[in-house]
Amino acid sequence: MASAVVELEGHLIDSLILPRVWGAIEDAGAHFHVLEMRVGQSELEESYVRMEVIADDDRQLADLMGELSRLGAAPFTERDARTEPAPRDGILPDDFYSTMSLPTFVRVRGQWVEVARIEMDVAIVVDAERGTARACPMHEARQGDAVVVGFDGVRVEPLERPRQRESFGFMQSAVSSERAKSLAITEVAQAMRDARAHGGKTLFVLGPAIVHTAARQHIASLIRRGYVQTLFGGNAIVTHDAEAALFGTSLGIDLKTGQPVEHGHRNHLRAVNTVRAAGSLEEAHQRGLLGDGIIAAALENGVELVLAGSIRDDGPMPGVITDSVAAQGRMREACQGVEVCVIAASMLHGIATTNMLPAAVKCVVVDINPAVVTKLADRGATLAMGLVTDVELFLRELDAELDGQN
C-alpha cells in the first residue's frame, strides 16, 4: 500500500470540488480517510479538508496525485517545491511538473509564490534567489534552469462558482445550438465593455469565413470603436480581406450578389501578389489597397496583429510569421493581459490560443459547425461559451449591441 496526505481549501462544497475529488479517488480504485474537515458557515467562508489517500502501490498513487492536483488538492507538506536542473537547452527533467491553465502556486523558500504567465502543458521554472516562479514552454528551457518536479510544494486553485450572478456565469452548460443567442451576445458585449473600461484586452481570433460571410465590416467597426486590442489569424484572413478590398470578392464569389465572377478563382492570388509588390501591409494600406476592412482598421487603430502561417499558405502575405515557434512566441506575448477572447470560425488558431490563455479568461467560441465548437470548448478554456451559429449573424448582432456605447 502507498499513501499520501492532501489538503483542499476554498468553496469546496457548493462548487462541487470535494465530491469531484472523492469521485476521482474512488474511480482510480483507491481509498481516502478524512483527517480534518471544516465547512464554511456562509457563502463567503471557505471550507478546509485534509485527508489521507491510500492506493495499492506507488505508481497508482503517483497517477492519482496528478489527477487530484488538477482538481485543486495539494500534498500536505511544509517543504518547498522540488526542482532539478534542466539537463540541456530544450530538455526537461524526467519527472517535470506539467501545468494546467488554472492559477498555480509553488512553495519557494517557505513562501507560496504564484506562477507567472500560467498556461496549460508547460513546465515551471523557479528562481529561488528572487523568490519567483514562471511557466516555461519546453523549447524555452535552458540548461541549468531549476525545473519543478513531482507534486510536493505545488498548489492549484480551481475556478469556483461565482458568489453572485455575473457575466459568463451561465456558460458552464454544454454546447448547444439551442442556446439563447441574444442573451449570450448581450453578455459577451458586457464583458467587452467591462474589459475596455479598466484597460483589459479583448482578443479576436479570426478565420477566413469572416470574409466569406461578409462579416468583415463588423470586425472593422468593433476595432474602430476601441473594443478590440489584439487580433490573431493566419494567412487566409489577411488574404481574403485584401481580396475583398481590391476585387469585392472572397474566393472568387461576389460579396454583394453571392455569385461567382469570371476568373474569380485567382483573385486571392492576385491580392497576395499586389500586397507583396507593395512590400508590407503598412505600405499597402498607405496606397489604399486594403480599403476599409479588418487589416486597415487594425493598422489605423494600433491593434496588435499576430498572423501565424501554415504549410499551404499562398504567398505568403507580408507580415505572416512562417516560423511556427516564432509565431507561438508572439502569440504568447500578445496573450498577456487578455480578459476576453472571441474565437470566430477558426478551429486551428483557436485551439492554439486556448492552450495559451489562463483559465480565468472569458472565452467565447462561435462556429456554424457544432463539432468545432465542442472541440474548442473541450481544449481547456474553462470558461468557454460555445455558440453554434452563423458567424456573420453573431458579429452583426454583437456590433449592434455595442453600437453607441463608446
C-alpha positions in Angstrom: 0.0 0.0 0.0 1.1 3.6 -0.6 -0.4 6.7 0.9 -0.2 10.5 0.9 -1.9 13.3 2.8 -3.5 16.0 0.7 -5.4 19.2 1.6 -8.0 21.4 -0.1 -9.2 24.9 0.7 -11.9 27.1 -0.8 -15.6 26.9 -1.6 -15.4 23.1 -1.8 -19.0 22.2 -1.3 -21.1 24.4 -3.5 -18.5 24.4 -6.3 -18.6 20.6 -6.2 -14.8 20.4 -5.8 -14.9 18.0 -2.9 -17.3 15.5 -4.5 -15.2 15.5 -7.6 -12.0 14.8 -5.6 -13.7 11.9 -3.8 -15.1 10.6 -7.1 -11.6 10.6 -8.7 -10.2 8.7 -5.8 -12.9 6.0 -6.0 -12.7 5.8 -9.8 -9.0 5.1 -9.5 -9.7 2.1 -7.2 -8.1 3.9 -4.2 -9.5 5.0 -0.9 -9.5 8.0 1.3 -9.7 8.8 5.0 -10.8 12.3 6.2 -8.4 13.6 8.9 -9.8 17.1 9.3 -12.8 18.9 7.8 -14.1 22.4 8.4 -17.1 23.5 6.5 -17.7 27.2 5.8 -20.8 28.5 7.5 -21.7 31.2 4.9 -21.3 31.8 1.2 -18.2 33.8 1.8 -16.5 31.5 4.3 -14.2 28.9 2.8 -14.0 25.2 3.8 -10.9 23.1 4.5 -10.3 19.4 4.2 -7.2 17.3 5.0 -7.4 13.6 4.0 -5.2 10.6 3.6 -5.3 9.0 0.1 -4.5 5.3 0.1 -3.5 3.4 -3.1 -2.4 -0.1 -4.0 1.2 0.9 -4.9 3.4 3.9 -5.6 2.6 4.0 -9.3 -1.2 4.1 -8.8 -0.7 6.8 -6.1 1.5 8.9 -8.4 -1.1 8.8 -11.2 -3.9 9.6 -8.8 -1.9 12.6 -7.3 -1.7 14.0 -10.8 -5.4 13.9 -11.2 -6.1 15.3 -7.7 -3.7 18.2 -8.4 -5.8 19.2 -11.4 -8.8 19.3 -9.0 -7.1 21.6 -6.5 -5.8 19.0 -4.0 -2.2 19.7 -2.8 0.1 17.5 -0.9 0.0 18.4 2.8 3.6 19.5 3.3 5.8 22.2 4.6 8.5 21.5 2.2 9.4 23.7 -0.8 8.7 22.5 -4.3 11.4 20.1 -5.5 13.4 21.2 -8.5 16.0 19.6 -10.8 18.2 21.4 -13.3 17.3 21.2 -17.0 19.9 18.8 -18.4 20.2 20.6 -21.8 18.6 23.5 -23.7 15.0 22.5 -24.6 15.1 19.4 -22.4 13.2 19.0 -19.1 14.0 16.6 -16.2 12.1 13.3 -16.5 9.7 14.0 -13.6 8.8 17.6 -14.5 5.5 19.0 -13.3 3.1 19.7 -16.2 0.8 22.7 -15.7 -2.8 23.4 -16.3 -4.2 26.9 -17.1 -5.6 27.3 -13.6 -3.9 29.6 -11.1 -0.9 27.7 -9.8 1.3 28.3 -6.8 4.7 26.8 -5.7 6.3 26.9 -2.4 9.7 28.7 -2.6 11.9 29.3 0.5 8.9 28.8 2.7 6.5 31.1 0.8 3.8 30.3 -1.6 4.5 32.1 -4.9 2.1 32.4 -7.9 3.4 31.0 -11.1 3.6 33.9 -13.6 2.3 33.6 -17.2 0.4 30.4 -16.5 -0.9 28.3 -19.4 -1.5 24.6 -19.9 1.0 21.9 -20.8 4.2 23.7 -19.8 6.8 23.4 -17.1 7.5 25.6 -14.1 10.9 27.2 -13.6 11.8 28.6 -10.1 14.3 31.4 -9.3 14.9 30.8 -5.6 17.1 33.9 -5.1 14.4 36.2 -6.4 11.6 34.1 -4.9 9.7 33.9 -8.3 8.3 31.1 -10.5 7.2 31.2 -14.1 5.6 29.0 -16.7 8.1 27.7 -19.2 7.4 26.0 -22.5 9.7 23.1 -23.2 11.7 24.7 -26.0 12.4 27.7 -23.9 14.1 25.8 -21.0 17.8 26.5 -20.7 20.4 24.1 -19.3 20.6 24.5 -15.5 17.1 26.1 -15.1 15.5 25.0 -11.8 12.5 23.0 -13.1 9.8 21.9 -10.6 9.5 18.1 -10.4 6.8 16.0 -8.7 3.8 17.4 -6.9 5.2 18.4 -3.5 5.0 22.2 -2.9 2.7 22.8 -5.8 -0.9 24.0 -5.3 -3.6 24.6 -8.0 -6.6 26.8 -7.3 -9.7 25.5 -9.3 -12.1 28.1 -10.5 -15.1 28.3 -8.2 -18.7 29.0 -8.8 -19.3 32.8 -8.6 -20.7 34.1 -5.3 -23.3 36.0 -7.3 -24.7 36.2 -10.8 -22.3 37.8 -13.2 -21.5 37.9 -16.9 -20.5 34.5 -18.3 -22.0 32.8 -15.2 -24.3 30.7 -17.4 -21.6 29.4 -19.6 -21.0 26.2 -17.7 -23.7 24.4 -19.6 -22.9 22.1 -22.6 -22.5 23.4 -26.1 -25.9 23.7 -27.8 -27.4 25.1 -31.0 -30.5 25.9 -28.9 -28.7 28.4 -26.6 -30.5 31.8 -26.4 -28.2 33.7 -28.8 -29.5 37.2 -27.8 -28.7 36.6 -24.1 -25.3 35.2 -25.0 -24.4 38.2 -27.2 -25.6 40.6 -24.6 -23.3 39.0 -22.0 -20.3 38.9 -24.4 -20.9 42.6 -25.2 -21.0 43.5 -21.5 -17.7 41.5 -20.8 -16.1 43.5 -23.6 -17.4 46.8 -22.2 -16.1 45.9 -18.7 -12.6 44.9 -20.1 -12.3 48.1 -22.1 -13.4 50.2 -19.1 -10.4 49.3 -17.0 -7.8 48.8 -19.7 -8.2 45.0 -20.1 -7.6 43.5 -23.6 -10.1 41.8 -25.8 -8.6 39.3 -28.3 -10.4 38.2 -31.5 -9.2 35.0 -33.2 -10.4 35.1 -36.8 -10.8 32.5 -39.6 -11.3 33.4 -43.3 -15.1 32.7 -43.0 -15.3 36.2 -41.5 -14.7 37.5 -45.0 -16.5 34.7 -46.9 -19.7 35.5 -44.9 -19.4 39.3 -45.5 -18.8 40.0 -41.8 -15.5 41.9 -42.2 -17.2 45.3 -41.7 -18.5 44.3 -38.3 -15.0 43.4 -37.1 -13.7 46.7 -38.5 -16.4 48.6 -36.7 -15.6 47.0 -33.4 -11.9 47.8 -33.9 -12.6 51.4 -34.7 -14.7 51.8 -31.6 -11.9 50.5 -29.4 -13.4 47.1 -28.5 -10.6 45.0 -30.0 -7.0 45.3 -28.8 -5.5 42.1 -30.3 -6.1 40.0 -33.5 -4.9 36.5 -34.2 -5.3 34.9 -37.5 -3.4 33.2 -40.4 -2.5 34.0 -44.0 -6.1 33.4 -45.1 -7.8 36.2 -43.2 -5.5 38.9 -44.4 -5.5 37.5 -48.0 -9.3 37.4 -48.3 -9.6 40.8 -46.5 -7.3 42.2 -49.2 -9.2 40.3 -52.0 -12.5 41.9 -50.7 -11.0 45.3 -50.7 -9.4 45.0 -54.2 -12.0 43.0 -56.1 -15.1 42.8 -54.0 -14.9 39.0 -53.8 -13.9 36.3 -51.4 -12.6 33.1 -53.0 -14.0 34.5 -56.3 -17.5 35.0 -55.0 -19.0 38.4 -55.3 -19.7 39.6 -51.8 -22.7 41.7 -52.8 -24.5 39.2 -55.1 -23.2 35.9 -53.9 -22.5 34.9 -57.4 -19.1 33.6 -58.8 -17.3 36.1 -61.0 -15.4 35.1 -64.2 -11.8 34.0 -63.4 -12.5 34.9 -59.8 -10.8 31.8 -58.5 -7.5 33.6 -58.9 -8.5 36.8 -57.2 -7.0 35.8 -53.9 -3.7 35.1 -55.6 -3.8 38.5 -57.3 -4.5 40.1 -53.9 -1.4 38.3 -52.4 0.7 39.4 -55.4 -0.4 43.0 -55.2 0.3 43.3 -51.5 3.6 41.6 -51.8 4.6 44.0 -54.5 3.8 46.9 -52.1 6.3 45.3 -49.7 4.3 45.4 -46.5 0.8 45.6 -45.1 1.5 49.1 -43.9 2.7 50.3 -47.3 -0.3 48.5 -49.0 -2.6 50.4 -46.6 -0.9 53.7 -47.4 -1.6 53.1 -51.1 -5.2 52.4 -50.4 -5.0 48.7 -51.4 -6.7 47.4 -48.2 -9.8 49.5 -48.3 -11.7 49.9 -45.0 -11.6 46.3 -43.9 -10.2 44.4 -41.0 -6.5 44.9 -41.6 -6.9 48.6 -42.5 -8.8 49.2 -39.2 -6.2 47.3 -37.2 -3.3 49.3 -38.7 -5.1 52.6 -38.2 -6.0 51.9 -34.5 -2.8 50.3 -33.3 -4.3 46.8 -32.8 -1.7 44.1 -32.0 -1.8 41.8 -35.1 -0.3 38.3 -35.0 -0.6 36.3 -38.2 0.7 32.8 -37.8 1.2 30.9 -41.1 0.8 27.3 -42.1 2.3 24.9 -44.7 -0.1 25.6 -47.5 -0.1 29.4 -47.4 -0.2 31.2 -50.8 2.5 33.8 -51.0 2.5 34.3 -48.0 1.3 37.8 -47.3 3.8 40.2 -45.8 3.6 40.2 -42.0 2.7 36.5 -41.8 5.1 34.6 -39.5 6.2 31.4 -41.2 8.3 30.1 -38.3 5.8 28.3 -36.1 7.9 28.5 -33.0 8.4 32.3 -33.5 4.6 32.7 -34.1 3.9 30.7 -30.9 6.2 33.1 -29.0 4.5 36.2 -30.5 1.1 34.8 -29.6 2.2 34.1 -26.0 3.3 37.6 -25.6 0.1 39.0 -27.0 -2.0 36.8 -24.7 -0.7 38.7 -21.6 -3.4 40.9 -20.2 -6.2 39.4 -22.3 -9.5 39.3 -20.4 -12.0 38.4 -23.1 -11.3 36.2 -26.1 -13.7 35.7 -29.1 -12.8 32.8 -31.4 -14.8 33.2 -34.6 -14.7 30.5 -37.2 -11.1 29.5 -36.5 -10.5 26.0 -35.2 -6.8 25.6 -35.5 -5.8 29.1 -34.4 -8.5 28.8 -31.8 -7.0 25.6 -30.3 -3.6 27.2 -30.2 -5.0 30.3 -28.4 -7.0 28.5 -25.8 -3.9 26.4 -24.9 -2.0 29.7 -24.2 -4.7 31.5 -22.2 -5.2 31.3 -18.4 -8.4 29.6 -17.4 -9.9 32.8 -16.0 -10.1 34.5 -19.4 -13.7 34.8 -20.6 -13.7 32.9 -23.8 -16.5 32.5 -26.4 -16.2 30.2 -29.4 -18.5 30.8 -32.4 -18.8 28.4 -35.4 -21.6 27.0 -37.6 -20.2 23.5 -37.1 -21.1 22.1 -33.6 -18.2 19.7 -33.7 -15.7 22.7 -34.0 -17.4 24.5 -31.0 -17.3 21.3 -28.9 -13.7 20.6 -29.7 -12.6 24.1 -28.8 -14.7 24.2 -25.6 -13.1 21.0 -24.5 -9.5 22.2 -25.0 -9.1 23.6 -21.5 -10.8 27.0 -21.8 -12.6 26.5 -18.5 -15.0 29.5 -19.0 -15.6 28.8 -22.7 -19.1 29.6 -24.1 -19.9 27.6 -27.2 -22.2 29.2 -29.7 -23.4 27.2 -32.7 -24.5 29.9 -35.2 -23.5 31.7 -38.3 -20.6 33.9 -37.6 -21.9 36.8 -39.6 -25.1 36.9 -37.6 -23.2 36.7 -34.4 -20.8 39.6 -35.3 -23.6 41.7 -36.7 -25.6 41.4 -33.5 -22.6 42.0 -31.3 -21.7 45.1 -33.3 -25.2 46.4 -33.0 -25.3 45.6 -29.2 -22.1 47.7 -28.7 -23.1 50.5 -31.1 -23.3 53.8 -29.3 -21.5 52.5 -26.2 -18.3 54.4 -26.7 
